[in-house]
Amino acid sequence: MARVRLPRLRNRWRITGYILVTVLAVTAVAGTFAVQAVEREFTSRIDDELQREAGGTVAALDVIDPELLERLTEQAGFGLSSRASIVLGPDGTELAIPSGTVEDPDPLPDLSALPLAQLRASAGPFEAASADGSVEYRILATPLEDGRILVLAQPLDERDDAINVLIQVLLVAAVVSTAVLTVTVSLVAGYITRPLDAMIDTATEIGAGDLRARVPTDGVDDVARLATALNAMLDRLQHAFADKEASEEAMRRFVADASHELRTPLAAVLGYAELHQQKMIESPEQVGHAMDRIAAEGERMRLLVEELLLLARLDQERVPQRERVDLASLVDVAVRDARAIDPGRPVELRTPPHPAVALGDPTTIRQAVDNLLANTRAHTPAGTPVTVTIT
């Protein structure tokens, strides 16, 4: 079964989610401790009040005649207060004054499951509920000198109401703080992470081939500095790629030019060799001239090959020389080579009466002349006369 991949949330929402989860977790823990602290504080106060009232009630029971006390308790409303008072004897309940009001007295705590010995041995206050479970009590059992047990029971309604109010306040505060934090953190995180998202988008565009894409430099200081540094790096990368493309283009042009330039000296060498094979060069002077031309054209080919190797190694072309060049002598050699390459084509050279000298690179000038003569051979019928004039 293919696994469904959920879309990745943007940085601002992930940061907002992390902060909200952290704040809610801290709020929940703090709220739990607060509720427990309030509950312990209320319970401690109730226990202190039960202890104080137990002392006074024990003293009163020792003074008041039991029969008088029983008659008093039979009167409507006597003894009703915020606490229930119960006197337990060996034969069961001897006196029971409930808490609450005359119109609505609270049900007494259910002590049927606790024997007198256990109540007499109780170390301190404990909690118990009424028989119907409607009221929770904090109970303190105090033994009397005559063997009976005084039980004071404080309803926990006020404590529970206070805790419920605290829980409601905490819940409302959590909801309000969550809403405020969501808006605030999302705005702040959006302002901080917007440049980061722009960097991600820019990196995606660059990965797709758009080297002109740049990162916005707005935002907080550190992010702006990062964006500026990235843009500077992207500028260098773009220049590096442009230089690489220019170098590759120069390499392609040079290889094409070198291939074209090598044809002329190679054709000259082959032409002189063919003339020699066909016995058209017999005199020592002609043979010597042919050998000199073959050596010269071989030197030209060597220079071209060295340029090609140098460019391949150093990714740059040979630096052109600048010297005085005798154009008449240079063109005369090129014309002689053209005649050797194509003996059936008349090639005439016309030179000026005065010296023709120019500043330049002799190798490059020779390449230009050879290209012109090669074009005449390539683009005119065989045997067409060619005139080369130096002016």
Salt bridges, closest charged atoms under 4 A:
GLU39 OE2 - ARG159 NH1 3.97
GLU41 OE2 - ARG45 NE 3.07
ASP47 OD1 - ARG138 NE 2.77
GLU49 OE1 - ARG83 NH2 2.60
GLU53 OE1 - ARG83 NH1 2.71
GLU94 OE1 - ARG148 NH1 3.03
GLU127 OE2 - ARG138 NH1 3.54
GLU127 OE2 - ARG159 NH1 3.00
ASP146 OD2 - ARG148 NE 2.73
ASP160 OD1 - ARG159 NH2 3.49
ASP197 OD2 - ARG10 NH2 3.42
ASP210 OD1 - ARG212 NE 3.66
ASP222 OD1 - ARG225 NH1 3.62
ASP235 OD1 - ARG214 NH2 2.71
GLU248 OE2 - LYS244 NZ 2.46
GLU249 OE1 - ARG252 NH2 2.61
GLU249 OE2 - ARG253 NH1 3.96
GLU297 OE2 - ARG293 NH2 2.59
GLU297 OE1 - ARG300 NH1 2.90
GLU297 OE2 - ARG366 NH2 2.87
GLU299 OE2 - ARG302 NH2 2.17
GLU306 OE2 - ARG302 NH1 2.27
GLU307 OE2 - ARG318 NE 2.07
ASP332 OD2 - ARG336 NE 2.99
ASP337 OD2 - ARG293 NH2 2.62
ASP337 OD2 - ARG366 NH2 2.36
ASP342 OD2 - ARG345 NE 3.02
GLU348 OE2 - ARG350 NE 3.39
ASP361 OD2 - ARG318 NH2 2.89
ASP370 OD2 - ARG300 NH2 2.46
ASP370 OD2 - ARG366 NE 3.02
